[in-house]
């Protein structure tokens, strides 16, 4: 479960976080593989603990100092924390638009290549024995210190350190990319950025491909193709994931019923809500709330 402060950097147009950093601390356990996914890219640093991480068909034994990389909409799950000590994992999550948005002038649209265009040499795990990876671990820790100290222009410093991370990752995975991405013009990026703001502002409303594409001043077919290229998922997958993220927040922070939460998050059918929730989190809403409350009680 998430412990301590959650640090964020948001969009200039909305309050929606584009980058989050937080720790998850859990006691030893074993559980079946349950797919978990989200809209963000994720870098996870194992700060303490040993265990097994699964991503699709791949299983990885981890130890302190290891770093994992996951793409948007990519299923992954820790299935075991072994030994007697708790797992402490630092998670840095950033939306694909954090890399290509016109707001972030230093970032470029080809940075997500390693998340979207992988070949068979790719591994989600960068082990602590890798010299390059140690640089990645140190930079993740430096980003956390910037958030903790919040000195002048700390958000700019975080963005610069994320840029360093991406350069190191591109070097580490230089032979794992299928082919270079075709560049997208700045005009199209600005239009896609505007469409994502529109989605955030109307997340619980009646969103559909035609209305969102119209906001981006693109044809539905071209918008759909470009959206997946830049974000790693379809428009509908993105909307569903964002709605479930909102529902998770409500489940953990309020006593509202599951039905009430489903309605507030844009679902007009409890069965559709339950199906989407389990597909994205690996649990039903009721089981998810119960499990997290049990973990909270165990630590108090």
N, C-alpha and C positions, 0 to 999 in steps of 0.2 A: 504494500500500500504506500501511497505518497506520504512522505514525512517532511516536515520543515516547510520552508517558504518555496512557493512556485514563482520563478522569475520569468518575466515575459517582455517581449518587444512587439508592439502592435502596428497595424497599418495607420497611415496618416488619415485615411478617410473613415475608418471604422475602429471600434474598440476590439475587434477580433485579433487575438494574438497570432503573429506570424512566426514567432520563435518562443519556445518555452524550455526552461531548464529546471529540473527538480530531481530529488532523490526518492527512490523506492526502497524500503527496508522490510524484509519479510523473514520469518523464522524458517528453519529447515522444513521441507515438505516434499512429497511426491504426488503427482497428479497426472491424469491422462492428458494427451495433447489436445488443447482447445484453441482453435484459431482466434487470434486477436489481430486487428488491423486498424489503421487510421489514415487520415489524409496526409500526414506529415512524413518527411524523411526523419530517420532517427539514428543518432549515434549514442551508443550505450557503453559507458565505462564501468567495469566491474571494480568497485572500490574495496569490497570485502566479500568473502564467501566463495564457495565452489559449487558446481552443479552442472546441469545440462540444459542447453538452449536448443530449441527446434525451430526451424524455418522451413515449412513445407516438408519435403522429404529429407532434408539435411539435419543432422544432429551434431552438436558441438559441445565438448566438455570445456568448461571455462574455469579460470582462476583469477585472482586479483591482478589488475593491470591489463587484462584483455579488453578489446574494444569490438563492438558489433555494429554493422551497418545494415539498415533495413530501408527499403524503398517505401513510397506511399502505396497503400492498399496491399502490402505484402504480409501474408499471415506469418506470425511468429509467436512463440510461447516458451516460457521457462517451465520445464516439466519436472525439474528436481533441484533442490538446494540441499547439498549433502553436508555431513559432519554435524558438529554441535553449534557452530556459529551462524548468525543471521547473514543473509545476503544484503549488501548495500550496493545499489546500482544507480549511477548518475545518468540521467536521460537528457540528451539535448535533441529536441524535436523542432524542425523548421519546415514550414510549408514550401512546396516547390516555388510558389510565387515570390518567396523571400529571396530566391536566387535570380529570378528573371524580371522582377517588377522594375519599372522605370524609376521607382523611388530609390532603388539601390544601385546607383550608377556604376559601382565597381564590379558588380556581379554580371555574369554573362549567361546567355541562354544555354550554352553548351556544358555548363557545370553539372547538370543532372545526368549526363551521359552514363556515368558509372552506376546510377540507380536504375536506369531504364534500358540500357543497351549492353547487357552483360553477355559474355560468352561462357563456355564450360569451365574456364580457369577461375571464375569468380568464387570467392569464399566470403560469407558474411562475417567471419571472424578474423580480426587482426590480433595475433597473439602478442603477449607481453615480451616475447623474445625478439620481436622485430624492432630494429633500431628506428625505422621510420615511424612505427606505431607508437613508440615511446614519445616521440615528438607530438603525435596526435593526442596521447593521454595528457601530456603536460599542457597542451593548449586548451583542452577541455577544462582542466583544473584552473587555468588562468582566466577563462571565461567566467567560471563560477566566482572567482575572487573579484572580478570586475563588478558583477551583480551584487555581491555582498558589500563591497566598499562604496559603490555608487559615487565615485569621484566625478569631477567635471567631464562631461561628454562620454560617460561610460558606455552608453548605448552605441555610440560611434565606434568606440574601442572594441566592443563585442562584435560588431559587424566586421571590423578589420580582422579580428582573430578567427572568425568563421571563414573569412576569405582565405586566410593562411591554412586552415584545416582543409579546405577544399583543394587547394593546390597540392598539399601533401597527399591527400587521398588520390588525386588524379595521377600523381607520380607513382604511388604504391600500386595502383591498378592500371597502369599504362597498357599492359598487355591483356586486359580483361574486357575491353570495350569492343563491341562488334564493329562499329564504324562511326566516324565522326557525325554529329548531328548537323543537319542543315540549318543554317542561321535563319532566324525569324526577324522580320523588320521591326524596328522600334515602334512604328505605328500600330502594328498588330499586337505588340506586347501591351501597349497602353490601352487598347480596346479590350484585351482579355483581362487586364487589371481592373478596368471599370466594370466588366461583367461579374467578376468575383466580388467586388464591393456590393453590387446589386444583389447577388445571391445572399451575402451576409445580412444585408438589410431586410431581405424578404424571406428569410430561411423557413419560417413557419407558415408562409403563405402558399399560394397555388403557383409554384414554379414549374415551368416547362421549357423544353428546348427552344421553341419559337420565341418566347418572351425574352429569354436570356440572350439568345443570338441577336435579337433585335437591339437589345441594350448595347451589344458589342459592335453593332453595325456590320454584321456578317451574315451570310446565308447560313441556315441551320446546318447544312452538310459540312461547310468549311469550318464553322465554329466547332462542331462536334469533333472533327478530326484534329484541329489545333488544340482544343481543350485536352484531349487525351495525350497528345504529344508533350504538352507542357506540364501536365499534372499527374500523368501516370495512371489515370482512371477516367471512366466516362463521367459525364455531367451528373447522371443519375446516381452513380456510385458515390460521387463527391457529396451531393446533397444528402444522401442517406447517412453517410458517415458523419457529416457535420451535425445532422439532427440527433443522431445517437450520442455524439459527444455532449450535446446539450442535455439529453435525457440522463446520461450518466451523472452529470453535475447535479441535476435535480434529485436523482435517487439518493445521492450521498449527502446532500446538504439540506434536504427537506423531508417532511413526512407525508407529502402528497401521495395519493394512490397512483398505482401504475397506470390506470386508465386516464386519470387527470393529466399525468405527465405526458402520456402519448398524445392527447389532444393538444396540449400546449406546445408540443414539438412538431406539430404539423401533420399528425396522422389522424385519419378519420376512421381507422379500423384497428382495434386492439390486436387482432391476429396478424396484420401486416407489421405493426410495431414490434410484436414479440419475435416475429420471424427475422426482421432486420436487425433487432438488438442481438439476437443470438448469433447471427451470421457475422457480426462485426466484433462482438466481445467474447463469444464462446459460451455465454451463459444466458439464461432467461433473465428478464429484469428483476423478478422476485429473488432468484438465486444470487444474482449479482449483489443486490442490496444486502441480503442476509450474510453472504460471505464476507463482505467488507466490514459490516458491523461486528461480526465475530472477531475479525482480525483487530479492529479497533479496541474492542473490549479486552482482548487478550494482552494488549500492550498497555492498558491502563491499570 
